[in-house]
Amino acid sequence: MKTIAFLLCILIFQNIFGQDNSLSEREFIDLTHAFSEESVYWVTAKEFQLEKVAQGKTDAGFYYSANNFSTAEHGGTHMDAPIHFAENKQTVDLVPLENLIGTGVKIDVSAKALKNPDYLISIEDLKNWEKENSEIPQQSIILFQTGFGKFYPDAKKYLGTNERGTDAVKKLHFPGLSPEAANWLIKNRNIKAVGLDTASIDYGQSTNFATHVALMTQNVPAFENVANLEKLPATGFQVIALPMKLKGGSGGPLRIIAIR
């Protein structure tokens, strides 16, 4: 199985770069927010901390810098592995590489979502996108632009509250993907993964996280707090999304890029 996965990755990279693997004419778009003390985390999660260990000239005369960092799995630009909301499904280290690399599609719902922080992306939004573009390719990676990315890292605007703790959960307001739309994508377009520019694939006021459950019971991972989606076209790009390989992890920090 590992050999098959490796060969699939080679084929994907050849599709992205061409047979000569040339990068000179490609545009790279970083879709990752830098991790820092400003990074947005779920209101009950441990926030990012960087501890300086050393910085400066040593007694031997050379420069040396080192740090420790600590963080929750779910915060900043990160991936939710299927096990996050589905028992016995893939942990972050077991999500196949071919599910993290592939043809990208961007669906922009910002005109609606910016007017309604509780907006749920619908099947109608998906079908309207297909009318204007083309059918969503099978086995693609779908990125949703709600427009909320422009508020990052202002928690008040981005999450709906800058408070933290369990009481803050009820004050969360940001758009998400409806479970109906998630199920439609799984059933009709056999998607690899989804991502969006908010703190959760479910909208802020969700209490049952039905979209997470719908995706992850089918081993479909989600990318959250994705950056710079306004720089992407609707089609014509590839996505590479590589999380920190945490053994047994329910998710982890993600470096995600698009290549045009």
N, C-alpha and C positions, 0 to 999 in steps of 0.2 A: 504493500500500500504506500509506503514511503517513496518507493521508486516511481510509482504512478503520479504521486503528488509532485515530485521533483520535476518529472517530465512535463506535467501540466503547467508548472510555473515557468519553465523554459519557453513553452509555446506562448504563454501570456506575455512574457517579456519580449519575445520576437514580434508579437503583434503590436506592442507598444512602441518599440524602438526600431523595428525593421530588422531584416536579416543581418545587417552590418552592425546592429546595436548602437548606431550613432545617436548621440545626445545633443549634438551641436545645434540642431534646429528645433529642439523641444522646449516648451515653456513649463517650468515647475511652479506649482502653486502650493505653498505651505498652508495646510488646513488645521494647524495645531496652535493653540494658545500656549505660550511659554509658561512653564510651571514656576510659581513664585508665591510669596505670601499674599499676593493679590488674587490668586486663582480662586475661582468659584467652586465651592463644594456643597454637597447636600447639607441642609441645615443641621442635621444630626451627626454628620461625619467629621472625622478628624481632619483638620486642614493641613495644608502643606507647610512644612517647617524645614528650613535649611540651617544647619549648624556649622559654622566655620571651624575647621580643625587646624588649618595652617594656611598662611599666605605671606609670602615674602622671601627674602634671601635667607639661606641656611648658613650655618657656621662654615660649611664647606664652600660657600660662595655661589651656589646655584639657586635659582628661583624654584620654589615649591608651593603648590596650592592643592588643598584637599578639603572636602566637606562631607558631612553626613546629612542625609535627608530622611524625613519620615512623612508618611501620608496615608490616607485611606485609599482603597482601591478605586473608589468611585468619586472622582472630582477632577476639575480641569478637563482637558480633552482626554477622554478615556473610552475604553470599550467595555460594554456589558457582555460577559460571556453567557451562553445559554443557561448555565447552571445558576445564574443569578436569580432566575425566577422559574426554573424547571428542574425538578429533581432528577438526578442521574443523567443529565445532559452534559454537553461539553464544558469543561473548565477552560480557562483562558489559554493554557498551554496546549490544549488538544483541539482547538479550532483549526481546521485545515488551512494551510497557506492559500490554497486556491480560492477559499471563501473570503479572503482578505485582499485579494488582488483581482481587478477586473474592470470591465466597462462601467463607466459612471454615468449616471443620469441625475440632473438637478431639476427639482420641481419647486418653483418659486411661488409661495402662497403669502408672501409678505404684505401684499395689498390688503388681504383680509385679516391676517394675523395681527398686524400692527394696530388695527382698529378694535381688535377683540383679544385681550391677553389670554382668554380661556378658549381660544379657537381650536377646533379639532379638524385636522386634515381629513377630508372625506374621499369616498370612492369617486364622487363627482369631480373633485379636484384632479384625481388621477386620469379620469376619462377626458376631462377638458384639456389636460396637458397633452394627451395622446392625439386629440383632434388638431392641436396646433403644431405638433411635432411629428411623431410617428409612434408606433406601438413600442412600449417599454420593452427593451430586449430581454429575452430570457437570461437568467443567471447574471443579472447586473447588480450593481451596488447603487442604491437609491439615496440621494442626499436631499433633504428638505430645507429650503431657505425660508424661515419665518420672519426674518428681519431682526430678530432679537439679538443676533450676534453683535450688532452695533452697540449694544448696551454693555457688553462684557468689558471689564469685570465689576461694573456698578451693580451690586447685588440688589439694591432697591428697585432698579429698573429692570434688571435681568430676571430676577426671581419673583419680584413682587414684594419682597421684604428683605431688610438687612438684619433682621433678628435671627437668632440661632436657638437651637434646642427643639424639643418636641412640640412646644406650643406654636412655634413658627411654621410648622408643616401646614397648618390650616390657612396660613396667609400666603401660600405660594400661588402665583398666577403667571403662567406662561403657556404658550401653545404646545400642542403635541399631535401625534398621529392617532387617529381613531382605531380601535380594534377591528372595526369592519374593514377599513382600508388596509390594515396590516394583513388580515386574512385574505382579502382580495389579491394582494400582491403575491402572497405565498401560493395561493391556489392557481392563479392565472398567469403569473409571470415568473414563478419559481426563483425568486430573488436570492442573492447571496447574503446581503447585509443591508441595513439601513442606517442613516445618520441624520442628525439635524443640529441646528445652532441654538439649542436650548439645553437645560440641565437634565432633561429626562425625555425619553421617547414618548412617555405618557404625559398628558398635560398636567399642570401644576395642581389642579384640584382633584386629581384622581385619588381614589381611596382603595381601589382593587387592582390597579396596575394591569388592566386587562390587555393592553397592547404589548407590554413586556411578556406576559404569559403566552399570548397568541404567537409571538415571534419565537420565543425561546423554547417552547415545547416542540418546535420544528427545527431546533438547532440553528436559528437565524440570529446572529449577534447584532448588537446595536452600538453605534458610535454617538457619543453625546458631547455637548459643548464643542462642536466642530466650528472652526474659524474660517473667515474669508470666503464664504460661499458666494458672496456678491461678485467675486472675481471669476467665477466659473460660468461658462455658457450652459445652455440646457442640455446639450449633448456634445460629443466629440472630445471626450477626455477619458483617461484611465485613472483608477484609484489604487493606491497602495496604502494599506492601513495595518501597521505592525505594532501590536501592543507589547508591553513588557511581558516576558514569558514567565509568569508566576505559576509555579507548579501547584495545581489544585485551586488556583485563584478564581474568584467569581467575576473578576474584571481587572483592569489595570491601566496605568498611564499609556497613552497612545500617541504615536507619531504617524500622522496621516497626511498624505500629499496627493495632489492631482497632477497629471502629466497631459499636456495638450500637444 
